[in-house]
Structure formats: structure tokens, C-alpha cells
Amino acid sequence: MNVQELREYKVRGVMFNIVKKHNHSPLRCGYSAITGFTIIELMVSLAIITLLIALLLPAVQSARESARAASCRNNLHQIGLAAQNFESAHGHYPSNGWGFLWIGDPDRGLGPKQPGGWIYQSLPYLDEKTLFELGSGLEGAAKTSALQKMAQIPLAVMTCPSRPGPQSGPSNPDLIFANYSQPQVVAKTDYAVNEGDYISDTDGGPPSYKAAENPAYAWTDVRDVTGVSFLRSRIRVADIPDGTSQTIYAGEKYVSVEGYENNNDAGHDQSMLSGVDLDLNRWTIDTPLPHGKIKAERRFGSAHPGGCHFVFCDGSVRQISYLIDKATYRSMGNRRDGNSNPLP
């Protein structure tokens, strides 16, 4: 009868299981060895793997943010290129519509006669002519329905990939528009045009097309506005004596982190295709803000670490630090203050 004996040996930290077979004959015995790891060695290996992951994770996150920042800069590059092409075709930069109670109208052309703001007027130069023409030639309920559909279509070029919120969100139900009924969910923008360092407090605009065409209608006085796009504006290159390379055209707008999923942020509560409003324009009175919970609907801001991206009137895209000198930054939003600003 064969007899098996199981014995364990530890040689230089490695466990060996040796099975010795007995058949009562010294000439017929065999040995088999199976290697393995001790619990301590396994724990050390797991600790090393965990450490490597901890070291690599920040690098991976940094690489992802770099890619998102590059995408954001490209969006602003496209926005700046559209503005330059618009200026070449019409002799001025895109206007910013009639007020926050109007949305773009495909039958009103471009410029001061267009109730839609700078984004709507830029659509043909962003390869979005089909969206711009949605509802053209229609009247009554059919046109209202078309404009509602238009207001709900998001644009990737108006979305910063580092932002936590979706491209579309709840609209402000308290706003009653003059030329359409605002849907509950609308497409929004992460970018705003520069209105300078003077706040004109533009209102919702005229109550009707008839009122808008009346020479006696009292439009908001915007003669002191120092930016490049505002209520019924027609800013030419010649109207930027400080230089197109020194003057901001548009940039990332600040949005409270608590304002993406609802309509609690007054600067992020309606369609990006509406007229001049806190959703569409920002000022350079105060420096840009990093991502946060405070409400600051008049300021530029970003979710990128280190600074906020802007496109200037010459089409160049730059990141401006959150720590920039306040006077220098304010001057970058003023097209005619006579100051020459060093490139950030």
C-alpha cells in the first residue's frame, strides 16, 4: 500500500509543498514542488500597485483637463473667426439684439434690425445656417413652434467641456417673450460677449415689432457702452482705437455651480439665441472668477484651473489669470480708453 506524506518547507521565503510517496520501496519514491506567495508578499504587492495608481491618477486627470482646455480654446477660436468673417461681410461685429424678451428671427436679417443676439447673428458664420433659417417664411403658431424648436438645439461650439452642467437646462418661467413662447428647457451658452466696463441696464426690449419700428420708441441709451457688442450695436474695427489685439471680444462666462441644473442663476436661465441679456454678455469691471457657488452673473469666469479663456477682436485666444491686475483687466474690456495692455 502507498502512503503519502505532506510536508511544508520554506526556503528563502518561498513555500514548498512536498508530497512524499511511500510504497515500502526506497527505489520508488517521487517529489513534487508547488510554488506560491505568502500573505505578506501579497499585501506588499497590492500596496505597490495602489501607490502606482495614486501617482498616475493626477497625471491622467491633468491630461484630460489639458484636452478639455484645448477644446475650449478651439471653441473660442471658432467664435472669434465667425466674428471676423461677420465683420468682413457687414462692416461691423455682430450686434446683440433688442433685449432679453426677444429671440432670433430668421426673417429680420442681421445687425440692429435683428432681435436675436450675437450668438444668433453668428450662426451663419459658424456653419449653422440651417439653424439660423429655422422658421423662415412662417407665421403665427407655425413660426412660434419653429422658434421653440430652434431654442432647444444645443451647439457644441458654445459648450465648454470642463463645465459640470449639461448643454441644455431649465428656462426662467417668469419671462414672457415678445415673439415666441419660451419652452421649459432651452439650449444655453458657456460663453459671453464683452460689453465693456459700463453697465447700461438694458431692459427686455420693445413689446412688439410695431413698437420697435416706431421712431419714437425709447431704446435704452447705450452711448456710454465701451464693449464690442450690445443693444443694436454696429461696432466697426475703426471703433476700436485701442486695437483689436488689445480688446476682448468674448470669453467664458461665470456660472454658479448651483445654477446649471436649475434656473436660479440669472445669467444662465434662458436660450443662447435670445437678445441682449445676462446670459449673453459680461463685463470686465471685476476680474474673472474660478468655479464656485457664489452668484456673479455679470462676470466672466471658468472651470479651468489657473485662468479664464478669452478671444480678442483680432481672433487670438488667451488665458487670463484669475489674479490679473484689476485695472489692466478692466481696460481689456474697454475698446477706447487709450490704454495699451501687455499681453497676458
FENTA-V591954 format. One record per residue. N is the residue number from 1. D_CENTER is the distance of its C-alpha to the mean C-alpha in Angstrom with 1 decimal. Layout:
n:N d_center:D_CENTER
n:N d_center:D_CENTER
This chain:
n:1 d_center:81.4
n:2 d_center:78.2
n:3 d_center:76.6
n:4 d_center:73.0
n:5 d_center:71.9
n:6 d_center:68.3
n:7 d_center:67.8
n:8 d_center:64.7
n:9 d_center:64.6
n:10 d_center:62.0
n:11 d_center:62.1
n:12 d_center:59.8
n:13 d_center:57.2
n:14 d_center:57.2
n:15 d_center:58.8
n:16 d_center:61.4
n:17 d_center:62.9
n:18 d_center:66.3
n:19 d_center:68.3
n:20 d_center:72.0
n:21 d_center:74.1
n:22 d_center:77.8
n:23 d_center:80.5
n:24 d_center:83.3
n:25 d_center:83.5
n:26 d_center:82.4
n:27 d_center:81.9
n:28 d_center:79.3
n:29 d_center:76.3
n:30 d_center:72.6
n:31 d_center:69.5
n:32 d_center:65.8
n:33 d_center:62.9
n:34 d_center:59.3
n:35 d_center:56.7
n:36 d_center:53.8
n:37 d_center:51.6
n:38 d_center:52.3
n:39 d_center:50.0
n:40 d_center:49.4
n:41 d_center:48.4
n:42 d_center:45.9
n:43 d_center:44.4
n:44 d_center:44.1
n:45 d_center:42.4
n:46 d_center:39.8
n:47 d_center:39.2
n:48 d_center:38.6
n:49 d_center:36.1
n:50 d_center:34.2
n:51 d_center:34.2
n:52 d_center:32.9
n:53 d_center:30.0
n:54 d_center:29.2
n:55 d_center:29.2
n:56 d_center:27.2
n:57 d_center:24.4
n:58 d_center:22.7
n:59 d_center:22.9
n:60 d_center:21.4
n:61 d_center:18.4
n:62 d_center:18.1
n:63 d_center:18.3
n:64 d_center:15.5
n:65 d_center:13.1
n:66 d_center:14.4
n:67 d_center:13.6
n:68 d_center:10.0
n:69 d_center:9.8
n:70 d_center:11.8
n:71 d_center:9.7
n:72 d_center:6.8
n:73 d_center:9.9
n:74 d_center:11.2
n:75 d_center:8.7
n:76 d_center:9.5
n:77 d_center:13.0
n:78 d_center:13.3
n:79 d_center:12.2
n:80 d_center:14.8
n:81 d_center:17.3
n:82 d_center:17.2
n:83 d_center:17.9
n:84 d_center:20.8
n:85 d_center:22.2
n:86 d_center:22.1
n:87 d_center:23.9
n:88 d_center:26.4
n:89 d_center:27.2
n:90 d_center:27.4
n:91 d_center:28.2
n:92 d_center:25.4
n:93 d_center:21.6
n:94 d_center:20.0
n:95 d_center:21.2
n:96 d_center:19.3
n:97 d_center:21.6
n:98 d_center:24.2
n:99 d_center:22.6
n:100 d_center:20.6
n:101 d_center:23.3
n:102 d_center:23.0
n:103 d_center:21.0
n:104 d_center:21.2
n:105 d_center:24.7
n:106 d_center:25.6
n:107 d_center:29.1
n:108 d_center:28.3
n:109 d_center:27.3
n:110 d_center:25.0
n:111 d_center:25.3
n:112 d_center:26.8
n:113 d_center:28.4
n:114 d_center:25.1
n:115 d_center:23.9
n:116 d_center:20.4
n:117 d_center:17.8
n:118 d_center:16.2
n:119 d_center:13.8
n:120 d_center:16.9
n:121 d_center:19.0
n:122 d_center:16.9
n:123 d_center:17.1
n:124 d_center:20.4
n:125 d_center:19.2
n:126 d_center:16.2
n:127 d_center:18.9
n:128 d_center:18.3
n:129 d_center:21.7
n:130 d_center:22.7
n:131 d_center:20.0
n:132 d_center:21.0
n:133 d_center:24.6
n:134 d_center:24.3
n:135 d_center:27.2
n:136 d_center:28.9
n:137 d_center:32.6
n:138 d_center:32.5
n:139 d_center:33.8
n:140 d_center:34.1
n:141 d_center:32.8
n:142 d_center:31.9
n:143 d_center:29.5
n:144 d_center:28.0
n:145 d_center:27.5
n:146 d_center:25.8
n:147 d_center:23.4
n:148 d_center:22.6
n:149 d_center:21.8
n:150 d_center:19.6
n:151 d_center:17.5
n:152 d_center:16.9
n:153 d_center:15.7
n:154 d_center:12.0
n:155 d_center:10.6
n:156 d_center:9.1
n:157 d_center:8.5
n:158 d_center:6.2
n:159 d_center:4.0
n:160 d_center:2.6
n:161 d_center:6.2
n:162 d_center:6.9
n:163 d_center:5.9
n:164 d_center:9.3
n:165 d_center:9.2
n:166 d_center:9.9
n:167 d_center:8.8
n:168 d_center:11.9
n:169 d_center:13.7
n:170 d_center:16.9
n:171 d_center:17.7
n:172 d_center:20.0
n:173 d_center:23.5
n:174 d_center:25.2
n:175 d_center:23.9
n:176 d_center:26.5
n:177 d_center:25.4
n:178 d_center:28.0
n:179 d_center:27.4
n:180 d_center:26.2
n:181 d_center:25.9
n:182 d_center:22.4
n:183 d_center:21.9
n:184 d_center:21.1
n:185 d_center:17.8
n:186 d_center:15.5
n:187 d_center:12.3
n:188 d_center:9.5
n:189 d_center:6.8
n:190 d_center:3.7
n:191 d_center:6.0
n:192 d_center:9.6
n:193 d_center:12.9
n:194 d_center:15.4
n:195 d_center:18.4
n:196 d_center:20.2
n:197 d_center:22.2
n:198 d_center:24.2
n:199 d_center:23.4
n:200 d_center:25.2
n:201 d_center:24.5
n:202 d_center:24.3
n:203 d_center:25.5
n:204 d_center:24.9
n:205 d_center:26.9
n:206 d_center:30.3
n:207 d_center:31.5
n:208 d_center:32.4
n:209 d_center:32.5
n:210 d_center:36.1
n:211 d_center:35.3
n:212 d_center:32.6
n:213 d_center:35.3
n:214 d_center:37.8
n:215 d_center:38.5
n:216 d_center:39.3
n:217 d_center:36.0
n:218 d_center:34.6
n:219 d_center:31.1
n:220 d_center:29.3
n:221 d_center:30.5
n:222 d_center:27.7
n:223 d_center:30.2
n:224 d_center:29.0
n:225 d_center:25.3
n:226 d_center:24.3
n:227 d_center:20.9
n:228 d_center:20.4
n:229 d_center:19.3
n:230 d_center:20.7
n:231 d_center:23.3
n:232 d_center:25.3
n:233 d_center:24.7
n:234 d_center:26.2
n:235 d_center:25.2
n:236 d_center:26.8
n:237 d_center:26.7
n:238 d_center:30.0
n:239 d_center:28.5
n:240 d_center:26.5
n:241 d_center:29.5
n:242 d_center:27.6
n:243 d_center:26.3
n:244 d_center:23.2
n:245 d_center:22.5
n:246 d_center:22.7
n:247 d_center:20.6
n:248 d_center:16.8
n:249 d_center:15.6
n:250 d_center:11.9
n:251 d_center:9.2
n:252 d_center:6.2
n:253 d_center:7.7
n:254 d_center:9.4
n:255 d_center:9.6
n:256 d_center:12.6
n:257 d_center:12.5
n:258 d_center:15.3
n:259 d_center:13.6
n:260 d_center:11.4
n:261 d_center:14.6
n:262 d_center:16.6
n:263 d_center:16.9
n:264 d_center:18.0
n:265 d_center:15.3
n:266 d_center:16.6
n:267 d_center:13.4
n:268 d_center:11.7
n:269 d_center:14.8
n:270 d_center:15.2
n:271 d_center:14.5
n:272 d_center:12.2
n:273 d_center:15.5
n:274 d_center:17.5
n:275 d_center:19.2
n:276 d_center:18.6
n:277 d_center:17.2
n:278 d_center:15.3
n:279 d_center:12.4
n:280 d_center:12.4
n:281 d_center:13.8
n:282 d_center:14.0
n:283 d_center:17.0
n:284 d_center:18.0
n:285 d_center:20.9
n:286 d_center:19.6
n:287 d_center:17.8
n:288 d_center:14.1
n:289 d_center:13.8
n:290 d_center:12.8
n:291 d_center:11.6
n:292 d_center:14.6
n:293 d_center:16.5
n:294 d_center:17.7
n:295 d_center:16.9
n:296 d_center:16.0
n:297 d_center:14.7
n:298 d_center:15.8
n:299 d_center:14.1
n:300 d_center:11.2
n:301 d_center:9.8
n:302 d_center:7.8
n:303 d_center:8.3
n:304 d_center:9.9
n:305 d_center:13.7
n:306 d_center:15.5
n:307 d_center:13.3
n:308 d_center:10.5
n:309 d_center:9.8
n:310 d_center:11.4
n:311 d_center:13.2
n:312 d_center:16.7
n:313 d_center:19.1
n:314 d_center:20.8
n:315 d_center:17.8
n:316 d_center:17.6
n:317 d_center:14.4
n:318 d_center:15.0
n:319 d_center:13.8
n:320 d_center:15.4
n:321 d_center:16.9
n:322 d_center:16.6
n:323 d_center:20.4
n:324 d_center:20.8
n:325 d_center:23.8
n:326 d_center:23.2
n:327 d_center:25.5
n:328 d_center:24.1
n:329 d_center:20.5
n:330 d_center:21.8
n:331 d_center:23.7
n:332 d_center:20.8
n:333 d_center:19.7
n:334 d_center:23.2
n:335 d_center:24.4
n:336 d_center:28.0
n:337 d_center:29.0
n:338 d_center:30.9
n:339 d_center:29.2
n:340 d_center:28.4
n:341 d_center:25.7
n:342 d_center:25.9
n:343 d_center:23.0
n:344 d_center:20.8
